[in-house]
Amino acid sequence: MDIKRLTSGLLGFPLVVLVLLIGDKIIVDIALAVIALLAMSEYLNAISKVAKPVKWVSYASCFSIAIIHIVPQEFLNMVATLAIPTILIILFAQVIATDMKTTFKDIAYTFLGIFYVVFFIMFVAFIDGMPNGKILIWYAIFAAWGTDVFAYITGKHFGKHKFSKVSPKKSIEGCIGGTIGALIMMLVYTYFANTYWGMNYSYLFITGIGIILSLVGQIGDFAASSIKRFVDIKDYSNLIPGHGGMLDRIDSLIFLAPFAYALFTIL
């Protein structure tokens, strides 16, 4: 299990680096749309155990990520804001058109999935499109995946106090170690950003951002686990050996992405 986890991580990480560093906004948006499609497929398969989600609306919404930066900047906020009630109208229209064969429960689970997967991933694209977005995006990645890595290592060697029944393998020690480890990575990264890339980021502000994003990311991890417990599955899929599915891998990142975007606008 550990070898699979390490191997898939080592193979996947360079691909992420390549897309984020070399890809322009459109390439990144398309890559994120593909990730959203994979994650949405996993979510829908899981939720299909308790409801009949409206899959065509769910999948169609994923494609919107690919055109975020095609929309003129002055209209982007308006389009993003109107997207939420528009999707809700379409879902209720589905209930009417099917004479309630599609139920309120079905569209509720569908809407939650669209908001959880698509809108959260959309903020990763927003961060990448910000001024200095290619630098800022790595703070979000270090906060999410750095926390995961150090929480896993700390919990495995020092974890004694269980955190929650939502995710029985996680420990309090692991959660604390994950935040500390991610914070160290972000501060070291800040040194390089300030010294070699002409940035002037406050170490104190980055410390605050790191703590907030790490904690939010861990809540995102627990949120994904709570859905899995509800539908009684271990992983969303076996797409990534040692990690589970796409949604298992990005659950922390997408959950903290909106908060990262908001904090980066201040930075």
C-alpha positions in Angstrom: 0.0 0.0 0.0 2.7 2.5 0.9 4.7 1.6 -2.2 1.7 2.2 -4.4 1.0 5.5 -2.7 4.5 6.7 -3.1 4.8 5.5 -6.7 1.6 7.1 -7.9 2.5 10.3 -6.1 5.9 10.5 -7.7 4.5 9.8 -11.2 1.6 12.2 -10.8 3.4 15.2 -9.2 5.6 16.0 -12.2 2.5 16.1 -14.4 0.8 18.6 -12.1 4.0 20.7 -12.1 4.2 20.6 -15.9 0.6 21.7 -16.5 0.7 24.5 -13.9 4.1 25.9 -14.8 4.0 25.6 -18.6 0.3 25.6 -19.4 -1.4 28.9 -20.1 -4.8 29.7 -18.6 -6.7 27.8 -21.3 -4.6 24.7 -20.9 -5.0 24.8 -17.1 -8.7 25.3 -17.4 -9.1 22.3 -19.7 -7.0 20.2 -17.4 -9.2 21.2 -14.5 -12.4 20.5 -16.5 -11.1 16.9 -17.1 -10.3 16.6 -13.4 -13.8 17.8 -12.6 -15.4 15.3 -15.0 -13.5 12.4 -13.3 -14.3 13.7 -9.8 -18.0 14.2 -10.8 -18.2 10.7 -12.2 -17.0 9.3 -8.8 -19.4 11.5 -6.8 -22.4 10.5 -9.0 -21.5 6.8 -8.7 -21.3 7.1 -5.0 -24.6 9.1 -4.6 -26.4 6.8 -7.0 -26.6 4.4 -4.0 -29.1 6.7 -2.3 -30.6 8.9 -5.1 -31.0 9.3 -8.8 -28.8 12.3 -9.6 -29.4 14.3 -12.8 -26.2 13.3 -14.5 -26.5 15.3 -17.7 -26.6 18.6 -15.8 -23.7 17.5 -13.6 -21.5 16.6 -16.5 -22.4 19.6 -18.5 -21.5 21.9 -15.6 -18.0 20.5 -15.6 -17.3 21.8 -19.1 -17.9 25.4 -17.8 -14.5 25.3 -16.2 -12.8 25.0 -19.6 -14.2 28.3 -20.7 -13.7 30.5 -17.6 -11.0 32.6 -19.1 -12.6 32.8 -22.5 -15.4 34.8 -20.9 -14.3 38.5 -20.8 -13.1 39.5 -17.4 -15.7 42.2 -17.0 -18.5 39.7 -17.4 -16.9 36.8 -15.4 -18.3 37.7 -12.0 -21.8 38.2 -13.4 -21.7 34.8 -15.3 -20.4 33.0 -12.2 -23.1 34.5 -10.0 -25.9 33.7 -12.5 -24.7 30.2 -13.0 -25.9 29.1 -9.5 -29.6 30.1 -9.9 -29.5 29.0 -13.6 -28.5 25.4 -12.6 -31.1 25.4 -9.9 -33.8 26.5 -12.4 -32.7 23.7 -14.8 -32.9 21.1 -12.0 -36.4 22.1 -11.0 -37.4 22.2 -14.6 -36.2 18.5 -14.8 -38.6 17.7 -11.9 -41.5 19.4 -13.7 -40.7 17.8 -17.1 -40.5 14.3 -15.6 -43.8 14.7 -13.6 -41.7 14.3 -10.4 -40.0 11.0 -11.5 -37.0 13.1 -10.8 -37.5 14.0 -7.1 -36.5 16.9 -4.9 -34.0 14.6 -3.2 -32.4 13.7 -6.6 -31.9 17.4 -7.5 -30.7 18.2 -4.0 -27.9 15.7 -4.2 -27.2 16.8 -7.8 -26.9 20.4 -6.9 -24.6 19.6 -3.9 -22.3 17.7 -6.2 -22.1 20.5 -8.7 -21.4 23.1 -6.0 -18.9 20.8 -4.3 -17.0 19.6 -7.3 -17.4 22.2 -10.1 -17.6 25.5 -8.2 -14.8 24.6 -5.8 -12.5 23.4 -8.6 -13.4 26.6 -10.4 -11.6 28.6 -7.7 -8.4 26.7 -8.5 -8.7 28.2 -12.0 -9.4 31.6 -10.6 -6.2 31.4 -8.5 -4.1 30.4 -11.5 -5.5 33.3 -13.5 -4.6 35.9 -10.8 -1.6 38.2 -11.1 1.3 36.0 -10.0 -1.1 33.1 -10.0 1.6 30.6 -11.1 3.3 31.4 -7.8 0.2 31.7 -5.6 -1.3 28.4 -6.7 1.5 26.5 -5.0 0.6 27.9 -1.6 -2.8 26.2 -2.0 -1.2 22.9 -3.2 1.3 22.9 -0.3 -1.5 23.7 2.2 -3.6 20.8 0.9 -1.1 18.1 -0.1 1.6 19.1 2.4 -1.0 18.7 5.2 -2.0 15.3 3.8 1.6 14.0 3.6 2.7 15.2 7.0 -0.5 14.2 8.6 0.0 10.7 7.2 3.6 10.5 8.4 2.9 12.0 11.8 -0.2 9.9 12.4 1.5 6.7 11.4 4.4 7.1 13.8 2.9 9.2 16.6 -0.9 9.0 16.3 -2.5 7.8 19.5 -5.6 9.8 19.9 -8.4 9.3 17.4 -9.9 12.5 16.0 -13.4 11.5 14.7 -15.5 8.4 13.7 -16.0 10.1 10.3 -12.4 9.1 9.5 -11.3 6.5 12.1 -7.7 6.3 10.9 -7.0 10.0 11.5 -5.5 11.1 14.8 -5.2 14.4 16.6 -1.4 14.1 16.4 -1.6 13.6 12.6 -3.8 16.6 12.2 -1.5 18.8 14.1 1.6 17.4 12.4 0.0 18.0 9.0 -0.6 21.6 9.7 2.9 22.2 11.0 4.5 20.4 8.1 2.5 22.3 5.5 3.3 25.6 7.2 7.0 24.9 7.1 6.7 24.1 3.4 4.9 27.3 2.7 7.4 29.4 4.7 10.3 27.9 2.9 8.5 28.5 -0.4 8.0 32.1 0.6 11.7 32.5 1.1 12.4 31.4 -2.5 9.5 33.6 -3.8 10.8 36.7 -2.0 14.5 36.0 -2.7 14.5 34.8 -6.3 11.2 35.7 -7.9 10.9 39.3 -6.7 7.9 38.8 -4.4 7.5 40.6 -1.1 5.2 38.4 0.9 4.9 38.8 4.7 6.0 35.7 6.6 3.5 36.5 9.3 0.7 36.8 6.8 1.7 33.5 5.1 1.8 31.8 8.5 -1.8 32.9 9.1 -2.9 31.8 5.6 -1.1 28.5 6.1 -2.9 27.7 9.3 -6.3 28.7 8.0 -5.9 26.8 4.7 -4.5 23.7 6.3 -7.4 23.5 8.8 -10.0 24.1 6.1 -8.4 21.5 3.9 -8.6 19.0 6.7 -12.3 19.7 7.1 -12.6 19.1 3.4 -10.9 15.7 3.9 -13.4 14.9 6.6 -16.3 16.2 4.4 -15.3 13.8 1.6 -15.1 11.0 4.2 -18.5 11.8 5.6 -20.0 11.3 2.1 -18.2 8.0 1.7 -19.5 6.8 5.1 -23.0 7.8 4.2 -23.0 5.7 1.1 -20.8 3.0 2.6 -17.7 3.0 0.3 -14.0 3.0 1.2 -12.8 5.1 -1.8 -14.5 6.9 -4.5 -12.7 4.7 -7.1 -9.4 3.0 -7.6 -8.2 5.5 -10.3 -5.0 6.4 -8.4 -3.3 3.4 -6.7 -2.7 3.9 -3.0 -4.8 7.1 -3.0 -8.3 6.0 -4.2 -10.1 8.1 -6.7 -9.7 11.6 -8.1 -12.0 13.0 -5.5 -10.0 11.3 -2.7 -6.9 13.1 -4.0 -8.3 16.6 -4.4 -10.8 16.7 -1.6 -8.6 19.0 0.6 -7.5 21.2 -2.3 -10.9 22.0 -3.7 -12.3 22.7 -0.3 -9.7 25.3 0.6 -9.5 26.8 -2.9 -12.3 29.5 -2.4 -10.7 30.6 0.9 -7.2 30.6 -0.7 -8.6 32.8 -3.5 -10.1 35.3 -1.0 -6.9 35.4 1.1 -4.7 35.8 -1.9 -6.6 38.9 -3.1 -5.6 40.5 0.3 -2.0 39.3 -0.1 
